[in-house]
Amino acid sequence: MKYNIAVIPGDGIGPEIVREAQKVLDAAAKKYGFTLEYTELLMGGASIDANGSPLTDETIETARANDAVLMGSIGGDAKTSPWYQLPPSLRPEAGLLKLRKSLNLFANLRPAYLYEELKAACPLRDEIIGDGFDLLIMRELTGGLYFGARSTVEEDGVRKATDTLVYNEKEIRRIAVKAFDIARKRRKEVCSVDKANVLDSSRLWRSVVEEVAKDYPDVELSHMLVDNCAMQLVRDPGQFDVILTENMFGDILSDEASMVTGSIGMLSSASLNETKFGLYEPSHGSAPDIAGQGIANPIATVLSAAMMLRYSLDLDEAADAVEAAVKQVLSEGYRTGDIMSDGCTRVGTVQMGDLIAARV
């Protein structure tokens, strides 16, 4: 069976970590008897340099014609890069927002899993970590504050900026259904996070989520205000299974959850639409300060590729093998610099990719 994968290497460390993910995917394809055909596309700063735009219509259409998209990281140094002298609509991140919207990628899945071998890298005390944690943040990705109407005006010599947070019940219902469906495959618990004590959008969110919950009597639903959730993630992350939340809250909470695991370099993500099509990328940024040095951690991108095998291609056995290979390499004591600890062997980007591919 052949699958067509659009590959967006991106900026900074993106090309380096994507190459290693492809190496691991090719090892899985060889072992499990399928073929992957890659089409490389430009987005972000690389596309600005080549096309004058962070995302072209041609790139969108080519991505849509594939079975899935594997992406590195985009963007650069906001203080020094000429990309950030451009208007916001022409900066690298605008390309990513446009791609998500154009492909209707409304459901963002961000797992936060603490590997036994990386407990020493977790900033939380042992009594908080306990037996570890395995949670997933389901973030709505194409609505809310990031996509509402915005304006900056000057009135009587005073500048005023407005951003609009808008959700309709259809947008809320479809992300809630995704969260409950995935919870059924996990521990059957959904914690819906909002700010219903202040925001009308959150009150609607909570109401619709409760309606959806009626169709999932086997899944336990709870609600939590976002400020409390931010606190609980560092107080007791093991209490969570699936966290369901809106766009901006999910953006913030998922980065917090990533650091609780010990390194953002370990965190994968998937963005799905109503079909099996998805965009798979690491949760971390482009790290331009270490680009080209061969020291970036490719594991988040490798694990994102495993999610692609599972959710878009229905290759669960291959996905399991990739995830198991990552665990084996860690158990053998190999580490990139960001997760290095005493008694382990430091390796670079390419060597880490080689080690994982060899154990698939």
C-alpha positions as MATLAB code, in Angstrom:
seq = 'MKYNIAVIPGDGIGPEIVREAQKVLDAAAKKYGFTLEYTELLMGGASIDANGSPLTDETIETARANDAVLMGSIGGDAKTSPWYQLPPSLRPEAGLLKLRKSLNLFANLRPAYLYEELKAACPLRDEIIGDGFDLLIMRELTGGLYFGARSTVEEDGVRKATDTLVYNEKEIRRIAVKAFDIARKRRKEVCSVDKANVLDSSRLWRSVVEEVAKDYPDVELSHMLVDNCAMQLVRDPGQFDVILTENMFGDILSDEASMVTGSIGMLSSASLNETKFGLYEPSHGSAPDIAGQGIANPIATVLSAAMMLRYSLDLDEAADAVEAAVKQVLSEGYRTGDIMSDGCTRVGTVQMGDLIAARV';
ca = [
       0.000    0.000    0.000;
       1.310    3.436   -0.943;
       0.606    6.631    1.001;
       1.315   10.163   -0.150;
       2.794   12.458    2.494;
       3.320   16.193    2.112;
       6.452   17.256    3.996;
       7.009   20.819    5.207;
      10.563   21.000    6.623;
      10.036   24.574    7.810;
      12.647   26.850    9.377;
      15.375   26.694   11.997;
      15.837   23.129   13.214;
      12.781   22.014   11.219;
      14.641   20.440    8.274;
      17.006   18.575   10.629;
      14.311   16.975   12.768;
      12.026   16.190    9.827;
      14.819   14.267    8.105;
      15.159   12.025   11.153;
      11.395   11.454   11.339;
      11.392   10.422    7.676;
      14.288    8.061    8.381;
      12.243    6.373   11.118;
       9.120    6.282    8.934;
      11.082    4.622    6.135;
      12.337    1.981    8.563;
       8.746    1.289    9.644;
       7.584    1.149    6.023;
      10.275   -1.384    5.140;
       9.420   -3.598    8.109;
       5.632   -3.492    7.750;
       5.345   -3.573    3.969;
       3.975   -0.182    2.936;
       5.378    2.673    0.851;
       5.552    6.378    1.609;
       5.931    8.899   -1.189;
       6.991   12.362   -0.010;
       6.286   15.736   -1.620;
       8.292   18.592   -0.100;
       6.534   21.940    0.338;
       7.548   25.379    1.600;
       5.851   27.265    4.400;
       6.816   29.908    6.942;
      10.061   31.808    6.589;
      11.339   29.532    3.835;
       8.258   30.348    1.786;
       8.621   34.071    2.477;
      12.167   33.952    1.129;
      11.152   31.982   -1.961;
       7.676   33.310   -2.704;
       7.175   36.494   -0.703;
       4.378   34.825    1.246;
       4.377   32.437    4.237;
       1.936   30.127    2.445;
       0.866   29.971   -1.185;
      -2.445   28.703   -2.537;
      -0.513   26.086   -4.515;
       0.987   24.723   -1.302;
      -2.460   24.467    0.267;
      -3.863   22.537   -2.682;
      -0.873   20.198   -2.861;
      -1.110   19.492    0.867;
      -4.844   18.782    0.541;
      -4.176   16.234   -2.208;
      -1.987   14.114    0.094;
      -2.970   11.611    2.794;
      -1.326   13.629    5.566;
       1.178   16.408    6.225;
       4.376   16.012    8.265;
       5.846   19.341    9.336;
       8.885   20.618   11.173;
       8.914   23.961   12.930;
       8.464   27.399   11.396;
       9.577   30.909   12.279;
      12.774   32.557   13.404;
      14.179   34.969   15.936;
      11.536   37.653   16.400;
      14.187   40.228   17.345;
      16.638   39.724   14.499;
      14.840   38.023   11.611;
      13.642   40.260    8.754;
      10.501   38.106    8.609;
       9.274   39.906   11.726;
       9.633   43.327   10.160;
       6.711   42.377    7.899;
       3.039   42.985    8.721;
       1.580   40.241   10.975;
      -0.387   38.752    8.072;
       2.868   38.082    6.197;
       4.935   36.619    9.050;
       5.800   32.892    9.234;
       3.149   31.986   11.837;
       0.412   33.465    9.647;
       1.111   30.662    7.183;
       0.440   28.031    9.815;
      -2.815   29.666   10.912;
      -3.922   29.892    7.292;
      -3.029   26.248    6.600;
      -5.004   25.043    9.632;
      -8.000   27.094    8.576;
      -7.797   26.137    4.879;
      -7.587   22.419    5.666;
     -10.233   22.669    8.405;
      -7.854   21.252   11.000;
     -10.027   22.055   13.985;
      -8.861   19.380   16.452;
      -5.369   19.593   17.940;
      -4.123   16.610   19.965;
      -1.153   17.150   22.249;
      -0.124   14.197   24.417;
       1.933   14.791   27.552;
       3.488   11.545   28.691;
       6.209   11.177   31.300;
       8.689    8.473   30.355;
      10.034    6.506   33.313;
      13.540    7.108   31.981;
      13.024   10.904   32.007;
      11.645   11.361   35.507;
      14.883   13.070   36.486;
      14.239   15.745   33.858;
      10.760   16.509   35.184;
      10.819   19.746   37.220;
       8.199   18.408   39.662;
       9.040   16.662   42.932;
       8.874   12.872   43.101;
       5.868   12.915   45.427;
       3.954   14.935   42.827;
       5.001   12.756   39.896;
       4.063    9.527   41.667;
       3.685    6.761   39.109;
       3.908    9.258   36.261;
       1.187   10.697   34.081;
      -0.319   10.241   30.646;
      -2.641   13.030   29.558;
      -3.846   14.443   26.265;
      -4.901   18.021   25.571;
      -7.613   18.350   22.938;
      -7.435   21.951   21.739;
      -9.931   23.585   19.374;
      -7.750   25.047   16.660;
      -9.671   27.119   14.110;
     -11.942   29.334   16.188;
     -11.818   31.609   19.194;
      -9.659   34.651   19.813;
      -7.020   33.826   17.194;
      -9.547   33.879   14.354;
     -12.057   36.520   15.501;
     -12.301   40.022   14.054;
      -9.509   42.320   15.216;
      -8.665   45.965   14.816;
      -6.347   48.694   16.038;
      -7.658   52.248   15.920;
      -6.783   55.623   17.362;
      -9.488   57.601   19.129;
      -8.769   61.086   20.472;
      -5.049   60.377   20.265;
      -5.328   57.093   22.184;
      -4.607   53.798   20.449;
      -7.072   50.973   21.087;
      -6.771   47.331   20.021;
      -9.667   44.868   19.889;
      -9.597   41.082   19.483;
     -12.867   39.154   19.322;
     -13.407   35.736   20.916;
     -16.168   33.983   18.971;
     -17.454   30.390   19.055;
     -20.661   28.901   17.711;
     -22.196   25.702   18.991;
     -21.261   23.694   15.885;
     -17.561   24.456   16.395;
     -17.790   23.449   20.041;
     -19.797   20.287   19.382;
     -17.417   18.838   16.797;
     -14.323   19.253   18.994;
     -16.201   17.842   21.983;
     -17.192   14.753   19.970;
     -13.524   14.211   19.033;
     -12.512   14.486   22.684;
     -15.112   12.007   23.901;
     -14.302    9.568   21.090;
     -10.607    9.585   22.003;
     -11.384    9.371   25.730;
     -13.206    6.103   25.016;
      -9.895    4.671   23.805;
      -8.088    5.891   26.919;
      -9.302    6.070   30.535;
     -12.749    7.472   29.671;
     -12.395   10.799   31.443;
     -12.855   14.264   29.916;
     -12.083   17.473   31.806;
     -13.542   20.449   29.924;
     -11.608   23.636   30.680;
     -13.178   27.083   30.309;
     -13.680   30.451   32.013;
     -17.432   30.151   32.464;
     -17.458   32.396   35.516;
     -16.554   35.358   33.282;
     -16.958   34.690   29.551;
     -20.180   34.158   27.565;
     -18.208   32.069   25.062;
     -17.190   29.751   27.897;
     -20.743   29.481   29.196;
     -21.857   28.363   25.731;
     -18.851   26.014   25.592;
     -19.820   24.358   28.862;
     -23.476   24.004   27.845;
     -22.680   22.342   24.504;
     -20.078   20.008   26.037;
     -22.681   18.845   28.547;
     -25.093   18.138   25.681;
     -22.469   16.042   23.886;
     -21.669   14.171   27.100;
     -25.194   12.733   27.155;
     -24.232   10.584   24.139;
     -21.242    9.181   26.048;
     -22.629    7.779   29.323;
     -19.500    5.639   29.722;
     -17.226    8.716   29.775;
     -16.932   10.797   32.945;
     -17.160   14.562   32.351;
     -15.833   17.215   34.695;
     -15.382   20.985   34.333;
     -12.485   23.153   35.473;
     -11.743   26.869   35.184;
      -8.592   27.549   33.169;
      -6.689   29.268   35.965;
      -7.309   26.300   38.251;
      -6.284   23.889   35.493;
      -2.980   25.738   35.058;
      -2.361   25.228   38.760;
      -3.491   21.597   38.812;
      -1.146   20.662   35.955;
       1.824   21.341   38.221;
       0.115   20.226   41.433;
      -1.119   16.826   40.213;
      -0.848   16.153   36.463;
      -1.764   12.500   36.982;
      -5.380   13.451   37.687;
      -6.012   14.250   34.001;
      -6.869   11.955   31.101;
      -8.269   14.127   28.264;
      -8.362   17.907   28.705;
     -10.809   19.536   26.291;
     -10.491   23.275   25.771;
     -10.689   26.204   23.383;
      -7.956   27.646   21.220;
      -6.083   30.155   23.372;
      -6.449   28.212   26.625;
      -5.196   25.092   24.829;
      -2.223   26.958   23.407;
      -1.101   27.990   26.883;
      -1.941   24.782   28.766;
      -0.282   22.504   26.214;
       3.015   24.382   26.522;
       2.775   24.143   30.298;
       2.090   20.405   30.061;
       5.058   19.975   27.752;
       7.478   21.395   30.294;
       6.035   19.223   33.057;
       7.226   16.220   31.050;
      10.800   17.487   31.302;
      11.390   18.744   27.781;
       9.310   20.326   25.073;
      11.548   18.353   22.691;
       9.545   15.234   23.579;
       6.056   16.524   22.765;
       4.259   15.481   19.585;
       1.026   16.877   18.168;
      -1.633   16.141   15.580;
      -4.185   18.460   14.006;
      -7.149   16.672   12.434;
     -10.187   17.540   10.365;
     -13.446   15.616   10.102;
     -11.809   12.955    7.924;
      -8.586   11.047    8.662;
      -6.461   13.795    7.143;
      -4.107   15.470    9.588;
      -1.118   17.740   10.045;
       1.592   16.312   12.317;
       4.238   18.501   13.931;
       6.313   18.829   17.112;
       4.943   21.132   19.782;
       8.193   23.073   20.095;
       9.432   26.000   18.060;
      12.109   26.359   15.407;
      14.959   27.045   17.889;
      16.988   29.187   15.461;
      19.739   29.542   18.084;
      20.725   25.880   17.666;
      19.818   25.377   13.993;
      22.513   23.651   11.973;
      24.451   22.461   15.024;
      23.136   18.886   14.909;
      22.044   18.930   18.556;
      18.252   19.311   18.263;
      16.050   16.615   19.762;
      14.085   14.904   16.941;
      11.932   12.731   19.222;
       8.887   15.025   19.228;
       8.833   14.919   15.424;
       9.374   11.154   15.397;
       6.458   10.696   17.800;
       4.354   13.039   15.647;
       5.126   10.759   12.709;
       3.933    7.813   14.819;
       0.665    9.681   15.421;
       0.386   10.131   11.650;
       0.736    6.381   11.144;
      -1.984    5.777   13.726;
      -4.588    8.456   13.051;
      -4.320    9.164    9.305;
      -2.963    5.932    7.839;
      -4.489    3.331   10.220;
      -1.094    1.662   10.619;
      -1.365    0.990   14.340;
       1.242   -1.778   14.426;
       3.834    0.451   12.784;
       2.925    3.318   15.118;
       3.359    1.031   18.139;
       6.767   -0.035   16.821;
       7.980    3.559   16.454;
       6.818    4.476   19.964;
       8.414    1.325   21.377;
      11.665    2.148   19.589;
      11.750    5.579   21.237;
      11.236    3.995   24.655;
      13.971    1.438   23.993;
      16.508    4.076   22.989;
      15.731    6.050   26.130;
      15.947    2.938   28.309;
      19.387    2.256   26.816;
      20.504    5.632   28.120;
      20.832    7.689   24.938;
      19.961   11.381   25.281;
      20.115   14.595   23.317;
      21.369   17.589   25.263;
      17.956   18.890   26.329;
      17.137   15.680   28.227;
      20.674   14.742   29.275;
      21.255   13.374   32.774;
      24.134   11.782   34.672;
      25.193    8.344   33.489;
      23.635    8.696   30.032;
      25.210    8.920   26.599;
      24.845   12.237   24.789;
      24.017   11.960   21.089;
      23.186   14.406   18.331;
      20.167   14.756   16.067;
      21.286   12.337   13.357;
      22.541    9.689   15.756;
      19.274    9.769   17.698;
      17.374    9.233   14.461;
      19.669    6.360   13.518;
      19.218    4.703   16.917;
      15.425    4.875   16.784;
      15.227    3.702   13.165;
      17.438    0.710   13.964;
      15.081   -0.397   16.737;
      11.813   -0.115   14.843;
];
